[in-house]
Structure formats: structure tokens, C-alpha cells
Amino acid sequence: MASAMPLQRIQAPLRRSLARTAVLPSRAYATVPTGSAVDHPAQTQAQQEQQPTGESPSTPKPRPTYFKNTTLGSLSDFLPSNEEYTPRTAVVGPEGRKRTITRLPEWLKTPIPAPGANPNYGRIKSDLRGLGLHTVCEEARCPNIGECWGGSSRAAATATIMLMGDTCTRGCRFCSVKTSRRPPPLDPHEPENTAEALARWGLGYVVLTSVDRDDLADGGARHFAETIRRIKAKKPTMLVEALTGDFAGDLDCVKIVAESGLDVYAHNVETVEALTPYVRDRRATFRQSLKVLEHVKAVKGKEGIITKTSLMLGLGEQEEEIWDALKELRKADVDVVTFGQYMQPTKWHLKVERYVTPAEFDVWRQRALDMGFLYCASGPLVRSSYKAGEAFIENVLRKRASEKAAAISTQNLGPAISTTAETSGSSQ
């Protein structure tokens, strides 16, 4: 008897809950009814009356609706049409070995360059091979190689030289550059050969980049700095942009390159912070890249050098994550940012999550400019070393140089005028 009382106490709340549920009316949903219940309610009621007692009707009773117009369009009728942006597929290959591939959108297709069709392209390719130099244009399979190498004039053509060999010590999941734990040793003649080639091309703006060399004590910073000094010695008017790695977070190495005489210091964060561990090598972090860009400004001053970075879109990043990345870059006083479409170089690399439309790239360009960036190049085919961006930065640098020269001449002219006035006064 004593054991039955606790059991009744436990069951009492359950009984009360079930009783309340039976009393409450059923919830009505604003859904479209099915069948002919709405059109012929009397017929439906008659069919229900014919059902035997205790048996459920053959057709369920329709839920009540609050829609006056029961003819509704599908969800696709209310969404913007995206047929032109839907990736297309095609079946390629011989019989028995056919496979399905995804076609690139039209805005990502570029003509294949031919050395014989453009003299500038052929000349640059020949010079690079003769001097044993490498370019990121070839190693990273840049889609703009025909545009940059085959410029409309001798001064317009350019290439991004890749220093310290063609083998990297890191394995980023988006990059097609070769990797190895022990790359070949540095070429001691590379700084001189690079300066000779660039002076021969007669360029006004040049971009230098390099592979990561974690096997070297200084990460190759002194080799990088020596190349820049040789270029400036052969052609002082040439503007030099250096696209460096993070030197494993060693800010002393960053300082060595920043003080070598270059004009633009570039270091790419590549993607948003949340995706960095999955896109870049684990030795590279978003915060470490920010420290590199911040330290360059600390060494050279806010107006003493232009800093630049780049982000790839299409890796699965969210809009808020891009906003956060831009805010962090502005806190670090980064001057230039570029946006480009990530393109899978081989089937072993990260897949493209989506193809960003040119209109969306234009939106991010305007947003970056509104945030205070000096310049933003944004487009599906834009890369960190993009010729259009280089032209703008070149104009900014030359304008700053002319203003600095004018200020120095004004300062020197002031004492000379006062000295002349004093001399003329004493003679009177």
C-alpha cells in the first residue's frame, strides 16, 4: 500500500497534462488545402456522415486556411533568376573513359597566350629562361599572364618575378607551387640577374615575390633585400613592390625587407580568418599576417610606405567574415586590398565553393573604398599583383615623391631668401 502512493503521485501530473491537452482546441495552420474540400464543402460533409461510427474517414480532414487566393506560385517565381550564373557541365573524353566536368563561367575565360603572336610576351619569356629566373605568373598558373606579359607597349608589359627558386617549404591548399622540406640552395647570382633583366625590360613598376623558405635562418629576407638594392642601383626611378611571406612571424626579417628601399610592401592574408586553417599552411595564421603588415608601418611610418594585401573569394566565406577581415586590415593601416576569384589549379587542391559574379566584386570594391582604403582592385580575374592596380599605385607613389621633393625645396629655399635679404640690407 505504501509503495502504491508514490506511484499515484508521479502519475497525477501526467493525467492533468493529458486532460488539458484534450480540452484545448487544435491549432489552425495557414496552409493551402488539398483536394476539393474548399470547392465543395457540403459534399465533403456528406461523405463524412456516411462513414460508420468509430471509423476514421478515408481522406483526412483538410486544415483550415486563411488565404483568400488558393492559387499560389512556387518559391522560384519570387527569387531572382540565376540561370546565367548556374555552373554548366559537359561530358568529355573518349568512349569508355568519359567524365563530367564543370564549365567555367564566361567571365573567367581568357585567351591562351602564344609567344609568336606577341613580341613582348616572347621577349619576356626568352629573358626569363636565359637568366634562369622564375615567375609566379607561370608557377601559380595566373590567368592574366597574357595581359601582363603581352602589354600594349614595352613599358606596359610586366611580370612578377619569383625569387629563391620555384619550390616552397609550405603546402597551402590553394597554391600550385611545388613544395619540399629541403628545396635547392639559393642562387647567389639571382639578385644581379634579376636586376639585369628588369633594367633590360625598361619597366617603371615591378613586383617581386618569393616562395616561403622556412629552411633558411632568416627566411630569405636578406636575399630579398639584396635583390631590391641591386634593382635600385641599376635603375633608381623604378618602383619596386615586394610580395613577401610572413617569415614565420620573425619581425626582424620583416624589418630587413622593409628598409631595403622598396616602395610597396605586400603580404597576402589570402582568406578570412575562419577559413585560414583550412586554406593556408598551418604555420600561417591570419593574426600573424596582420602583425607583419602592422610592423611595416611601424618601421617606415604611415606615409613612408604603401602596404597591400589580397583576399580570394569563392572558398566558402560568409559576408560578415569578409566585413571583419576588412575591419582588421584597416586597423593595421593597410592601404590597398584586392579581391579575386579562387580557381582550383588541380583536382588535388581545394574545390571552388561558388563562382562570385562580377557585380558582387564591384560591390566589395565600393565597400572597401568607403572604408578608407587607398585603392581596391576587385574582379574575377584580379590577382594580388594586378597590372591595373600597379598603374594606380605608381601614380600615387610618384605624386608623393614630387610633393616630398617640393616640400624639401621649399624648406631649403626659405633660409636662402632670408640670407639674401640680410645681405642686401647690410649693403644699404
GIURKA-V708979 format. One record per pair of residues at least 4 apart in sequence whose C-alpha atoms are under 6 Angstrom apart, sorted by sequence separation. I is the first residue (numbers start at 1). GAP is how many residues later the second one is. If there is no record, write none. Layout:
BEGIN
i: (I & I)
gap: (GAP & GAP)
END
This chain:
BEGIN
i: (36 & 37 & 93 & 94 & 128 & 136 & 137 & 145 & 146 & 147 & 190 & 232 & 276 & 291 & 297 & 300 & 330 & 369 & 390 & 409 & 93 & 128 & 137 & 151 & 214 & 277 & 297 & 329 & 368 & 92 & 115 & 151 & 213 & 92 & 115 & 150 & 344 & 91 & 137 & 149 & 91 & 148 & 149 & 90 & 148 & 169 & 90 & 167 & 168 & 169 & 365 & 89 & 167 & 169 & 89 & 273 & 365 & 88 & 89 & 88 & 167 & 361 & 361 & 164 & 240 & 241 & 240 & 241 & 242 & 243 & 244 & 136 & 241 & 242 & 243 & 135 & 135 & 136 & 308 & 135 & 307 & 308 & 310 & 312 & 121 & 134 & 219 & 307 & 308 & 309 & 310 & 311 & 312 & 313 & 314 & 33 & 121 & 308 & 312 & 313 & 120 & 312 & 221 & 225 & 113 & 205 & 207 & 209 & 31 & 204 & 205 & 206 & 207 & 208 & 209 & 30 & 195 & 207 & 208 & 209 & 225 & 30 & 140 & 191 & 195 & 140 & 315 & 316 & 336 & 139 & 294 & 314 & 315 & 335 & 336 & 338 & 314 & 335 & 336 & 337 & 338 & 339 & 340 & 341 & 270 & 271 & 314 & 336 & 338 & 340 & 264 & 266 & 268 & 270 & 271 & 314 & 340 & 263 & 264 & 265 & 266 & 267 & 268 & 270 & 340 & 168 & 169 & 264 & 266 & 340 & 168 & 169 & 160 & 161 & 162 & 163 & 155 & 160 & 162 & 272 & 310 & 173 & 172 & 172 & 171 & 174 & 173 & 174 & 173)
gap: (4 & 4 & 4 & 4 & 4 & 4 & 4 & 4 & 4 & 4 & 4 & 4 & 4 & 4 & 4 & 4 & 4 & 4 & 4 & 4 & 5 & 5 & 5 & 5 & 5 & 5 & 5 & 5 & 5 & 6 & 6 & 6 & 6 & 7 & 7 & 7 & 7 & 8 & 8 & 8 & 9 & 9 & 9 & 10 & 10 & 10 & 11 & 11 & 11 & 11 & 11 & 12 & 12 & 12 & 13 & 13 & 13 & 14 & 14 & 15 & 16 & 17 & 18 & 22 & 22 & 22 & 23 & 23 & 23 & 23 & 23 & 24 & 24 & 24 & 24 & 25 & 26 & 26 & 26 & 27 & 27 & 27 & 27 & 27 & 28 & 28 & 28 & 28 & 28 & 28 & 28 & 28 & 28 & 28 & 28 & 29 & 29 & 29 & 29 & 29 & 30 & 30 & 32 & 32 & 33 & 33 & 33 & 33 & 34 & 34 & 34 & 34 & 34 & 34 & 34 & 35 & 35 & 35 & 35 & 35 & 35 & 36 & 36 & 36 & 36 & 37 & 37 & 37 & 37 & 38 & 38 & 38 & 38 & 38 & 38 & 38 & 39 & 39 & 39 & 39 & 39 & 39 & 39 & 39 & 40 & 40 & 40 & 40 & 40 & 40 & 41 & 41 & 41 & 41 & 41 & 41 & 41 & 42 & 42 & 42 & 42 & 42 & 42 & 42 & 42 & 43 & 43 & 43 & 43 & 43 & 44 & 44 & 47 & 47 & 47 & 47 & 48 & 48 & 48 & 53 & 74 & 106 & 108 & 109 & 110 & 175 & 176 & 176 & 177)
END
